[in-house]
């Protein structure tokens, strides 16, 4: 990855993106494509002493669970991220790439608890580390958890892989004339209330000078191209 701008990257994978075109669950083809991209980048990273981490999120479990209280619904969503993480881990390991899942909620029979020192050691050994269950607190979103983990592991960049190809000035699904930004500042994202990540996550990245790249999960090499500096998705960064 010597030709890339970032040496340590946290990839935030949305549950909706892992659903593909399905109405719920996980699309195995999407997970496999993601695993192959991570494997390719991991192999390149191993030669240049770089490292990879990922953070998973749920596919709208909390919002669809009618009759369930807010806290319980959020806990359901956090547990769903663990299932997504285990599916991704399985796909990554099946193509001979070392991978560990660390959870913000202790469930020792399923995966490891998140301990920063242990995560750092795994990254230094060359493992791909997947962070699941958010921060372990139900009222903090997986966006905020991804930003927090990125800062804790000293990542150079936070990639957000979604179903859309960047940040728009309005919802591109509802507005045909929506305009996509190639780059935008944290301040403008916050002031305009753009749906990049939640405001807490965006502010955390701003305070820690953490670039955010929002891109489409589809495509065989979108992540690689974005890290190489090609105009893929939208970069959220400091004002020039």
C-alpha positions in Angstrom: 0.0 0.0 0.0 3.0 2.3 -0.5 1.2 4.2 -3.2 -1.8 4.8 -0.9 -2.3 7.9 1.3 -3.3 5.9 4.4 -1.5 3.2 6.3 -4.1 2.3 8.9 -7.7 2.3 7.8 -11.0 1.6 9.6 -13.7 0.5 7.2 -17.3 1.2 8.4 -19.7 -1.2 6.7 -23.4 -0.5 7.0 -25.8 -3.3 7.5 -28.0 -2.0 4.7 -25.1 -2.3 2.3 -24.5 -5.9 3.3 -28.2 -6.6 2.6 -27.6 -5.9 -1.1 -31.0 -6.0 -2.9 -32.6 -8.1 -0.3 -35.3 -6.8 2.1 -33.5 -8.1 5.2 -30.6 -10.3 6.2 -27.2 -10.5 4.6 -26.4 -11.0 0.9 -23.6 -13.6 0.6 -22.5 -12.2 -2.7 -22.0 -8.8 -1.2 -20.1 -10.2 1.8 -17.9 -12.3 -0.5 -17.0 -9.3 -2.6 -16.2 -7.3 0.5 -14.0 -10.1 1.8 -12.1 -10.3 -1.4 -11.4 -6.6 -1.4 -10.3 -6.7 2.2 -8.0 -9.7 1.4 -6.4 -8.0 -1.5 -5.7 -4.9 0.5 -4.6 -6.9 3.5 -2.0 -8.7 1.3 -0.7 -5.4 0.0 -0.7 -3.9 3.5 1.4 -6.8 4.8 4.2 -5.9 2.5 4.2 -2.3 3.6 3.5 -2.7 7.3 0.0 -1.3 7.1 -3.1 -2.6 8.8 -6.9 -2.9 8.4 -9.9 -2.8 10.7 -13.6 -2.9 10.1 -16.7 -1.9 12.0 -20.1 -3.4 11.2 -23.6 -1.9 11.7 -27.1 -3.4 11.6 -29.6 -3.3 8.8 -32.4 -1.3 10.5 -33.4 -3.8 13.1 -34.3 -1.3 15.8 -36.4 0.8 13.5 -38.4 -2.2 12.2 -39.2 -3.7 15.6 -42.6 -2.3 16.3 -43.7 -2.5 19.9 -40.2 -2.7 21.3 -38.9 0.1 23.5 -36.2 2.4 22.3 -33.4 0.9 24.5 -34.3 -2.7 23.7 -34.6 -1.9 20.0 -31.1 -0.4 20.0 -29.7 -3.4 21.8 -31.3 -5.6 19.1 -29.5 -3.5 16.5 -26.2 -3.8 18.4 -26.5 -7.6 18.5 -27.3 -7.7 14.8 -23.9 -6.1 14.1 -22.3 -9.1 15.8 -24.0 -11.4 13.4 -22.9 -9.3 10.5 -19.3 -9.3 11.8 -19.3 -13.1 12.2 -20.5 -13.5 8.6 -17.8 -11.2 7.3 -15.2 -12.9 9.5 -16.2 -16.3 8.0 -15.9 -15.0 4.4 -12.5 -13.4 5.1 -11.1 -16.5 6.8 -12.3 -18.8 4.0 -9.9 -17.0 1.7 -7.0 -17.4 4.0 -6.9 -14.0 5.6 -6.4 -13.8 9.4 -9.3 -12.1 11.1 -10.6 -11.4 14.6 -14.0 -10.1 15.8 -14.0 -7.9 18.9 -17.3 -6.9 20.5 -18.3 -3.9 22.6 -20.6 -6.3 24.6 -18.9 -9.3 26.2 -20.0 -12.6 24.7 -16.9 -14.8 25.1 -18.3 -17.9 23.5 -18.9 -16.0 20.3 -16.1 -13.5 19.9 -13.5 -11.6 21.9 -14.3 -8.6 24.0 -12.9 -5.3 22.7 -9.7 -4.3 24.6 -7.7 -1.6 22.9 -4.3 -3.1 23.7 -5.4 -6.4 22.3 -6.8 -4.8 19.2 -3.6 -2.9 18.6 -1.5 -6.1 19.1 -3.7 -7.9 16.6 -3.3 -5.1 14.0 0.5 -5.1 14.6 0.5 -8.8 13.9 -1.2 -8.3 10.6 -4.7 -9.5 11.5 -7.8 -7.9 10.1 -9.9 -6.8 13.2 -13.6 -6.4 13.0 -15.3 -4.3 15.7 -18.9 -5.2 16.5 -21.7 -4.2 18.9 -20.9 -0.6 18.6 -19.4 1.0 21.6 -21.3 -1.3 24.0 -23.7 1.6 24.8 -27.2 1.5 23.2 -27.6 5.3 22.8 -24.4 5.7 20.8 -24.8 4.9 17.1 -22.5 2.6 15.2 -21.3 5.7 13.3 -20.1 7.2 16.6 -18.6 3.8 17.6 -16.7 3.6 14.3 -15.3 7.1 14.7 -14.3 6.3 18.3 -12.6 3.0 17.3 -10.8 4.8 14.4 -9.4 7.3 16.9 -8.5 4.7 19.5 -6.5 2.6 17.0 -4.8 5.6 15.5 -6.4 5.1 12.0 -5.4 7.5 9.3 -8.8 7.4 7.6 -12.4 6.3 8.2 -14.1 4.8 5.2 -17.8 4.5 5.2 -19.1 1.9 2.8 -22.8 2.4 2.0 -25.4 1.9 -0.8 -24.8 5.5 -2.1 -21.8 6.8 -3.9 -21.0 9.7 -1.8 -22.5 12.7 0.0 -25.3 14.7 -1.7 -26.9 18.1 -0.9 -30.2 16.3 -0.7 -31.5 12.7 -0.7 -30.6 11.3 -4.2 -33.2 8.6 -4.0 -36.0 11.2 -3.6 -34.5 14.0 -5.7 -33.2 13.4 -9.2 -31.4 16.8 -9.2 -29.4 16.1 -6.1 -25.7 17.1 -6.4 -22.8 15.0 -5.1 -19.8 16.5 -3.4 -16.3 15.4 -4.3 -15.2 16.9 -1.0 -16.8 18.8 1.8 -15.7 20.1 5.2 -16.8 18.7 8.5 -18.2 22.2 9.4 -20.4 22.3 6.3 -21.7 18.8 6.9 -22.7 19.7 10.4 -24.2 23.1 9.5 -26.2 21.7 6.6 -27.3 18.6 8.5 -26.1 16.3 5.7 -26.5 12.6 6.3 -22.9 11.5 6.2 -22.6 10.1 9.8 -24.4 11.3 12.8 -23.3 14.7 14.2 -21.5 13.2 17.2 -19.4 11.0 14.9 -18.7 13.8 12.5 -17.7 16.2 15.3 -15.4 13.5 16.8 -13.7 13.0 13.5 -13.3 16.8 13.1 -11.8 17.1 16.6 -9.3 14.4 15.8 -8.6 15.4 12.2 -9.8 12.1 10.9 -10.7 12.2 7.2 -14.0 10.4 6.2 -14.5 8.9 2.8 -18.0 7.9 1.9 -18.3 5.5 -1.0 -20.5 2.8 -2.6 -19.9 -0.7 -1.4 -20.6 -2.0 -5.0 -17.7 -2.5 -7.4 -14.7 -4.7 -7.2 -12.1 -2.1 -6.4 -13.9 1.1 -5.1 -12.0 0.9 -1.8 -8.6 0.5 -3.4 -9.3 3.3 -5.8 -10.4 5.7 -3.1 -7.3 5.0 -1.0 -5.2 5.6 -4.1 -6.7 9.1 -4.3 -9.0 8.5 -7.2 -12.3 10.5 -7.2 -14.4 7.7 -5.7 -17.2 8.9 -3.3 -16.9 12.0 -1.2 -14.0 13.0 1.1 -15.0 14.9 4.3 -12.0 16.8 5.7 -10.6 20.0 7.2 -11.5 23.3 5.5 -8.7 24.5 3.2 
